[in-house]
Structures are given as C-alpha cells and as structure tokens.
Amino acid sequence: MIYPILLVVHNALRWLVLGSLLIALGNSYSGWLRARPYRPIDQTIRVIATSIAHTQLLIGFYLYSKSPIVSYYWTFSPDSSQSPEFRFFSLIHIGLMFTAIVIMTVGSSKAKRQPTPQQKFRTTAIYFTITLLLILLAIPWPFSPLATRPWIRNF
C-alpha cells in the first residue's frame, strides 16, 4: 500500500521544506539588509523552496484523503471528548499548512514582480517568515501537546 510509504516521504520531506525555507529566508534577509543586487540564484532559491513546499502539500492532501485518523474524525461527529490528535490532523494541521503554502505562494509571486532588488528581498523575507511560523506551529513535533510524531518516521 502506498499510504505508509507516503507517510515516510512526507516526514522526510518536512526537513527539506524547513531547510529550503531557512535557506530562502537567510538569503532574502541577507539581500535585504545588505542591499545587494538580486541575482538569478536568488530567484532559484525562492522557486525551489516554494516548489518543495507545494510537493509536500500535494502529498499531504493525498494522506489527508486516506488517513484513518481523519476518516474516523469525520465519520463520528467531532466533539470535545475526542483525542486532540484527531482534531489536530483533521483541522489544525491541514488548515495551517494550507494557509502557510498559500501565503508562501503569494509572497513568491509578489516578490517576482517587485521593481527593485530590495523590494524583492523584503517581500520574500516577510511572506516566508510568516510561512515558517505557521509551519512550525502545524508540525506534529515529538513534544507537541496536541499530536506527536517522531523526528524521523520509519517504515
């Protein structure tokens, strides 16, 4: 079955999303604060980070549609007595992640159309910072009170 394989891929891709987002943020803040020219590599970094996040979102949508946790939540009317994990994956995780990727996409698109290098870097920095904060809130970290998952998922 593909579901368990994609869970592992989704977990591993989380690190690529975070890494590429941090690289893009470091690059955009550096360019913005140092007032340097906007180079083709700057655009490539922004596009790669956004593309990895889109790939992660698509895998997440598939997992959401096949998840036994989500299926259980929507089959049996949700109430406050259910485990927070059910609400987290059925509502919070997908809602925040979707919102984060929309913000990232809008920011990437707006940055591309800015007239000056400083505005390109600034736009990327602001939108990608908001994205990072939302993603960090929505990840089921091992220490999360709502839902926990291991740092690295095995088969």
C-alpha positions as CSV (number, residue, x, y, z in Angstrom):
1,M,0.0,0.0,0.0
2,I,1.3,3.5,-0.9
3,Y,-0.1,5.2,2.3
4,P,2.7,4.1,4.7
5,I,5.4,4.9,2.1
6,L,4.0,8.4,1.6
7,L,3.9,8.9,5.4
8,V,7.6,8.3,5.5
9,V,8.2,10.5,2.4
10,H,6.0,13.2,4.0
11,N,8.0,13.1,7.2
12,A,11.4,13.2,5.3
13,L,10.2,16.0,3.0
14,R,9.3,18.1,6.1
15,W,13.1,18.5,6.7
16,L,13.6,19.6,3.0
17,V,10.8,22.1,3.4
18,L,12.2,23.5,6.6
19,G,15.8,23.5,5.2
20,S,14.9,25.2,1.9
21,L,12.7,27.7,3.7
22,L,15.5,28.6,6.1
23,I,18.0,29.0,3.2
24,A,15.5,31.2,1.3
25,L,14.9,33.3,4.4
26,G,18.6,33.6,5.1
27,N,19.2,34.6,1.5
28,S,16.3,37.1,1.5
29,Y,17.2,38.8,4.8
30,S,20.9,38.9,3.7
31,G,20.0,40.6,0.4
32,W,17.5,43.0,2.0
33,L,19.8,44.1,4.9
34,R,23.0,44.3,2.8
35,A,21.2,46.0,-0.1
36,R,22.8,43.7,-2.7
37,P,21.6,43.1,-6.2
38,Y,19.0,40.4,-6.9
39,R,20.8,37.6,-8.8
40,P,19.3,34.6,-10.7
41,I,20.4,32.3,-7.8
42,D,18.1,34.4,-5.5
43,Q,15.1,33.6,-7.7
44,T,16.2,30.0,-8.0
45,I,16.4,29.6,-4.2
46,R,12.9,31.2,-3.8
47,V,11.4,29.0,-6.5
48,I,13.0,25.7,-5.2
49,A,11.7,26.4,-1.7
50,T,8.2,27.1,-3.0
51,S,8.3,24.0,-5.2
52,I,9.3,21.7,-2.4
53,A,6.5,23.1,-0.2
54,H,4.0,22.6,-3.0
55,T,5.1,19.0,-3.4
56,Q,4.8,18.4,0.4
57,L,1.3,19.9,0.3
58,L,0.2,17.6,-2.5
59,I,1.5,14.6,-0.6
60,G,-0.3,15.9,2.5
61,F,-3.6,16.2,0.6
62,Y,-3.3,12.6,-0.5
63,L,-2.5,11.5,3.0
64,Y,-5.4,13.5,4.4
65,S,-7.8,11.8,2.0
66,K,-6.6,8.4,3.0
67,S,-5.9,8.9,6.7
68,P,-7.7,6.6,9.1
69,I,-7.5,9.3,11.8
70,V,-9.2,11.9,9.6
71,S,-11.7,9.4,8.4
72,Y,-12.6,8.4,12.0
73,Y,-12.9,12.1,12.9
74,W,-15.3,12.9,10.1
75,T,-17.3,9.7,10.4
76,F,-18.1,10.1,14.1
77,S,-19.3,13.5,14.8
78,P,-16.5,15.5,16.2
79,D,-16.8,16.5,19.8
80,S,-14.6,17.9,22.5
81,S,-14.2,14.5,24.2
82,Q,-12.2,13.1,21.3
83,S,-8.4,13.0,21.5
84,P,-6.7,16.2,20.5
85,E,-4.8,14.2,17.9
86,F,-8.0,13.7,15.8
87,R,-8.8,17.4,15.8
88,F,-5.1,18.3,15.1
89,F,-4.8,16.2,12.0
90,S,-8.4,16.7,10.8
91,L,-8.5,20.5,11.2
92,I,-5.4,22.3,12.6
93,H,-2.6,20.6,10.7
94,I,-4.2,20.8,7.2
95,G,-5.6,24.2,7.8
96,L,-2.4,25.8,8.9
97,M,-0.3,24.0,6.3
98,F,-2.6,25.0,3.5
99,T,-2.7,28.6,4.7
100,A,1.2,28.6,5.0
101,I,1.7,27.4,1.5
102,V,-0.9,29.9,0.1
103,I,1.0,32.7,1.9
104,M,4.3,31.4,0.6
105,T,3.0,31.2,-3.0
106,V,1.5,34.7,-2.8
107,G,4.8,36.0,-1.4
108,S,6.8,34.3,-4.0
109,S,4.6,35.6,-6.8
110,K,4.6,39.1,-5.4
111,A,8.4,39.1,-4.9
112,K,8.9,38.2,-8.5
113,R,7.0,41.2,-9.7
114,Q,8.7,43.8,-7.4
115,P,10.6,46.6,-9.3
116,T,13.7,46.8,-7.1
117,P,16.0,44.1,-5.6
118,Q,15.3,45.4,-2.1
119,Q,11.6,45.1,-2.5
120,K,12.0,41.5,-3.9
121,F,14.1,40.5,-0.9
122,R,11.8,42.3,1.6
123,T,8.7,40.7,0.2
124,T,10.2,37.3,0.2
125,A,11.5,37.8,3.8
126,I,8.2,38.9,5.2
127,Y,6.0,36.3,3.5
128,F,8.4,33.4,4.1
129,T,8.8,34.4,7.7
130,I,5.0,34.2,8.2
131,T,5.1,30.8,6.4
132,L,7.8,29.4,8.6
133,L,6.0,30.4,11.8
134,L,2.7,28.8,10.6
135,I,4.6,25.6,9.5
136,L,6.4,25.4,12.9
137,L,3.1,25.6,14.6
138,A,1.5,23.0,12.4
139,I,4.1,20.3,12.6
140,P,3.3,17.4,15.0
141,W,6.6,17.7,16.9
142,P,7.5,14.9,19.4
143,F,7.0,17.5,22.2
144,S,3.6,18.8,21.0
145,P,0.7,18.6,23.4
146,L,-1.8,18.2,20.5
147,A,-0.3,15.4,18.4
148,T,3.1,13.9,18.5
149,R,5.2,12.2,15.8
150,P,8.8,11.1,15.8
151,W,11.6,13.3,14.5
152,I,12.1,10.7,11.7
153,R,9.4,8.2,10.8
154,N,10.4,4.6,9.9
155,F,8.5,2.1,7.7
